[in-house]
């Protein structure tokens, strides 16, 4: 990953309370896993930003290196990597995601 891509990822993650790197966008997810993440965050009423990795090959590859996580979508809350679709589903089902979102939005 080049330094410009890393700097861009740093800014996206740090400047948005809830940041989702996904295929498509929150209005039109382009894969089922990305759609799962969008639906969960919508159910929680959480405001979030998205980046369509399909539109930017540098970001698509760079985010995998940035998080050391091989798949997309990837969710960051308060600058910290949370996980992908499966992890978000698990956190949602056990109530921890709502708690994380509430804390992030309150800070």
SEMAR-253806 format. One line per 2 residues: number of its first residue (from 1); for each residue x, y, z of N, C-alpha, C. Coordinates in nm, 3 decimals, padded with zeros to 5 digits. Layout:
// SEMAR-253806
NUM) X:Y:Z:X:Y:Z:X:Y:Z ~ ...
This chain:
// SEMAR-253806
1) 00.085:-00.117:00.000:00.000:00.000:00.000:00.090:00.124:00.000 ~ 00.058:00.217:-00.089:00.139:00.338:-00.093:00.096:00.435:00.019
3) 00.180:00.533:00.043:00.154:00.624:00.155:00.029:00.709:00.132 ~ -00.001:00.742:00.007:-00.121:00.822:-00.021:-00.247:00.743:00.012
5) -00.247:00.615:-00.021:-00.364:00.531:00.011:-00.378:00.516:00.161 ~ -00.266:00.493:00.232:-00.273:00.480:00.377:-00.324:00.608:00.441
7) -00.276:00.721:00.393:-00.322:00.849:00.449:-00.471:00.868:00.425 ~ -00.515:00.831:00.306:-00.659:00.843:00.274:-00.743:00.752:00.365
9) -00.695:00.628:00.386:-00.767:00.537:00.475:-00.768:00.590:00.618 ~ -00.654:00.642:00.663:-00.648:00.702:00.798:-00.754:00.810:00.814
11) -00.764:00.898:00.715:-00.860:01.008:00.723:-01.004:00.957:00.723 ~ -01.034:00.860:00.638:-01.170:00.806:00.632:-01.209:00.740:00.764
13) -01.118:00.664:00.821:-01.146:00.591:00.945:-01.156:00.688:01.063 ~ -01.068:00.788:01.067:-01.064:00.879:01.181:-01.171:00.988:01.175
15) -01.213:01.024:01.055:-01.308:01.135:01.041:-01.454:01.094:01.039 ~ -01.481:00.964:01.043:-01.619:00.916:01.041:-01.641:00.821:01.159
17) -01.739:00.851:01.241:-01.763:00.770:01.361:-01.788:00.624:01.324 ~ -01.871:00.601:01.222:-01.894:00.465:01.173:-01.864:00.465:01.024
19) -01.762:00.391:00.986:-01.717:00.388:00.847:-01.727:00.245:00.796 ~ -01.789:00.229:00.680:-01.805:00.096:00.621:-01.739:00.095:00.483
21) -01.644:00.007:00.465:-01.584:-00.018:00.334:-01.660:-00.137:00.278 ~ -01.728:-00.115:00.166:-01.818:-00.218:00.117:-01.823:-00.220:-00.035
23) -01.891:-00.320:-00.088:-01.914:-00.327:-00.232:-02.048:-00.259:-00.257 ~ -02.042:-00.148:-00.331:-02.162:-00.067:-00.352:-02.167:00.044:-00.249
25) -02.285:00.097:-00.225:-02.301:00.200:-00.123:-02.425:00.168:-00.040 ~ -02.450:00.252:00.061:-02.557:00.218:00.153:-02.695:00.220:00.087
27) -02.707:00.288:-00.023:-02.835:00.288:-00.095:-02.847:00.171:-00.191 ~ -02.733:00.120:-00.237:-02.735:00.010:-00.332:-02.615:-00.083:-00.309
29) -02.624:-00.166:-00.205:-02.516:-00.263:-00.181:-02.504:-00.360:-00.299 ~ -02.380:-00.396:-00.331:-02.355:-00.482:-00.446:-02.321:-00.625:-00.410
31) -02.332:-00.661:-00.282:-02.317:-00.802:-00.243:-02.398:-00.825:-00.116 ~ -02.429:-00.950:-00.092:-02.512:-00.985:00.022:-02.449:-00.951:00.156
33) -02.318:-00.967:00.166:-02.250:-00.937:00.293:-02.255:-00.787:00.322 ~ -02.232:-00.708:00.219:-02.241:-00.563:00.236:-02.384:-00.524:00.272
35) -02.480:-00.587:00.209:-02.620:-00.559:00.239:-02.652:-00.594:00.384 ~ -02.598:-00.704:00.436:-02.621:-00.740:00.577:-02.576:-00.627:00.670
37) -02.459:-00.575:00.643:-02.404:-00.467:00.728:-02.494:-00.344:00.721 ~ -02.534:-00.306:00.602:-02.619:-00.188:00.585:-02.752:-00.209:00.659
39) -02.811:-00.326:00.645:-02.940:-00.352:00.711:-02.928:-00.346:00.863 ~ -02.822:-00.402:00.916:-02.802:-00.400:01.062:-02.786:-00.257:01.112
41) -02.702:-00.179:01.045:-02.681:-00.041:01.090:-02.809:00.041:01.073 ~ -02.886:00.014:00.969:-03.013:00.084:00.951:-03.112:00.048:01.061
43) -03.117:-00.079:01.101:-03.207:-00.121:01.209:-03.171:-00.048:01.338 ~ -03.041:-00.028:01.360:-02.997:00.042:01.481:-03.017:00.193:01.471
45) -03.048:00.240:01.350:-03.064:00.384:01.331:-02.933:00.459:01.340 ~ -02.825:00.388:01.312:-02.692:00.448:01.325:-02.652:00.522:01.198
47) -02.612:00.646:01.210:-02.559:00.716:01.093:-02.422:00.659:01.057 ~ -02.398:00.636:00.930:-02.268:00.582:00.890:-02.235:00.627:00.749
49) -02.105:00.622:00.721:-02.056:00.656:00.588:-02.005:00.529:00.522 ~ -02.007:00.530:00.389:-01.958:00.414:00.315:-01.859:00.457:00.208
51) -01.771:00.365:00.174:-01.683:00.379:00.059:-01.704:00.256:-00.027 ~ -01.732:00.279:-00.155:-01.749:00.169:-00.250:-01.612:00.124:-00.298
53) -01.567:00.009:-00.250:-01.434:-00.040:-00.286:-01.427:-00.082:-00.434 ~ -01.541:-00.108:-00.494:-01.543:-00.148:-00.635:-01.503:-00.031:-00.725
55) -01.521:00.090:-00.675:-01.491:00.208:-00.755:-01.345:00.251:-00.744 ~ -01.269:00.189:-00.652:-01.131:00.232:-00.630:-01.043:00.112:-00.596
57) -00.969:00.059:-00.694:-00.885:-00.059:-00.670:-00.780:-00.039:-00.562 ~ -00.727:00.083:-00.548:-00.627:00.109:-00.444:-00.689:00.093:-00.305
59) -00.808:00.146:-00.287:-00.878:00.132:-00.159:-00.919:-00.013:-00.137 ~ -00.966:-00.078:-00.242:-01.010:-00.218:-00.229:-00.900:-00.307:-00.177
61) -00.780:-00.294:-00.231:-00.667:-00.374:-00.184:-00.609:-00.316:-00.056 ~ -00.602:-00.184:-00.051:-00.539:-00.118:00.063:-00.610:-00.144:00.195
63) -00.743:-00.150:00.191:-00.816:-00.169:00.318:-00.790:-00.307:00.375 ~ -00.763:-00.404:00.289:-00.732:-00.540:00.338:-00.598:-00.540:00.411
65) -00.502:-00.466:00.360:-00.372:-00.455:00.426:-00.382:-00.370:00.552 ~ -00.461:-00.264:00.543:-00.477:-00.169:00.653:-00.529:-00.240:00.779
67) -00.628:-00.327:00.759:-00.691:-00.396:00.872:-00.631:-00.534:00.897 ~ -00.552:-00.582:00.799:-00.503:-00.720:00.803:-00.622:-00.817:00.808
69) -00.724:-00.785:00.728:-00.845:-00.865:00.722:-00.874:-00.888:00.573 ~ -00.896:-01.012:00.531:-00.899:-01.040:00.387:-01.029:-01.010:00.312
71) -01.137:-00.988:00.385:-01.265:-00.976:00.314:-01.329:-00.839:00.331 ~ -01.427:-00.815:00.246:-01.505:-00.692:00.248:-01.651:-00.734:00.255
73) -01.733:-00.669:00.335:-01.717:-00.538:00.395:-01.630:-00.538:00.521 ~ -01.589:-00.417:00.556:-01.516:-00.394:00.680:-01.577:-00.273:00.749
75) -01.600:-00.289:00.879:-01.665:-00.184:00.957:-01.567:-00.131:01.062 ~ -01.559:00.002:01.069:-01.480:00.070:01.171:-01.574:00.156:01.255
77) -01.557:00.148:01.386:-01.633:00.233:01.477:-01.535:00.307:01.565 ~ -01.548:00.438:01.567:-01.456:00.523:01.644:-01.311:00.494:01.612
79) -01.283:00.474:01.483:-01.146:00.454:01.440:-01.091:00.314:01.459 ~ -01.170:00.225:01.514:-01.121:00.089:01.539:-01.192:-00.011:01.448
81) -01.114:-00.104:01.395:-01.170:-00.209:01.312:-01.256:-00.302:01.397 ~ -01.380:-00.323:01.353:-01.471:-00.410:01.427:-01.477:-00.547:01.360
83) -01.492:-00.550:01.228:-01.499:-00.677:01.158:-01.582:-00.667:01.032 ~ -01.619:-00.783:00.982:-01.699:-00.791:00.861:-01.842:-00.829:00.893
85) -01.910:-00.881:00.793:-02.051:-00.913:00.805:-02.081:-01.012:00.917 ~ -02.010:-01.123:00.921:-02.039:-01.226:01.020:-02.020:-01.175:01.163
87) -01.915:-01.098:01.183:-01.888:-01.044:01.317:-01.995:-00.943:01.356 ~ -02.036:-00.860:01.259:-02.140:-00.761:01.288:-02.272:-00.830:01.323
89) -02.305:-00.937:01.252:-02.428:-01.011:01.282:-02.422:-01.066:01.424 ~ -02.307:-01.125:01.459:-02.292:-01.181:01.594:-02.303:-01.072:01.702
91) -02.236:-00.959:01.678:-02.242:-00.849:01.775:-02.382:-00.792:01.785 ~ -02.452:-00.787:01.673:-02.590:-00.738:01.675:-02.679:-00.833:01.755
93) -02.665:-00.962:01.731:-02.751:-01.060:01.796:-02.728:-01.067:01.947 ~ -02.605:-01.041:01.991:-02.583:-01.046:02.136:-02.592:-00.909:02.203
95) -02.631:-00.808:02.124:-02.656:-00.676:02.180:-02.534:-00.587:02.196 ~ -02.416:-00.640:02.168:-02.294:-00.562:02.188:-02.277:-00.453:02.082
97) -02.328:-00.476:01.962:-02.313:-00.375:01.858:-02.390:-00.248:01.893 ~ -02.511:-00.264:01.941:-02.590:-00.147:01.978:-02.518:-00.067:02.086
99) -02.460:-00.137:02.181:-02.384:-00.072:02.287:-02.264:00.004:02.229 ~ -02.192:-00.061:02.138:-02.075:00.002:02.076:-02.116:00.127:01.999
101) -02.227:00.118:01.925:-02.274:00.232:01.846:-02.317:00.346:01.937 ~ -02.390:00.314:02.043:-02.436:00.418:02.135:-02.318:00.491:02.200
103) -02.218:00.416:02.239:-02.099:00.478:02.300:-02.027:00.565:02.198 ~ -02.014:00.514:02.076:-01.945:00.591:01.972:-02.018:00.721:01.940
105) -02.148:00.714:01.931:-02.225:00.833:01.896:-02.230:00.933:02.011 ~ -02.215:00.885:02.133:-02.218:00.973:02.249:-02.084:01.042:02.272
107) -01.978:00.988:02.216:-01.845:01.044:02.241:-01.813:01.157:02.146
